[in-house]
C-alpha cells in the first residue's frame, strides 16, 4: 500500500506544480484566467499579483511533498512522513477553504483535495 500512497502523493505534487504554472506563469493567457472564473482582462490584470503569489504557495507544497517522499525513500521515515502529512494536510485544508468561498468552487476543490485525501488515507493504512 505504501507504493500506491507514494504514487498518489506524487500525483498530488504534480497537480500542484501544474496549478503553480497556471497561476504564476500562464496567468497572462485568457484561457488560463478564465479557467479560474476571472471575467475579463482588467480583472486578470488586477488579480495577477495574487495569482502569482498563490501559485508559488502551490509550488512550495509540491516541493515539500517531494522532499518528504525523498526522505521516506532514503530511510528517514519519521521526517518524511511528517513532511508528507503536513503538505497533504495543507493541500486538503486549502480545498476545504475553497469550498467555503462558494458552491461554484466545489469542482475545483475536489480536484485540489481528492489526491491529498487519498494519499493521507493510504499512508495511514500502510
ABEGO torsion letter per residue (X at the ends): XAAAAAAAAAAAAAAAAAAAAAAAAAAABAAAAAAAGBABAAAAAAAAAAAAAAAAAAAAAAAAAAAAAAAAAAGBAAAAAAAAAAAAAAAAAAAAAAAAAEAAAAAAAAAAAAAAAAAAAAAAAX
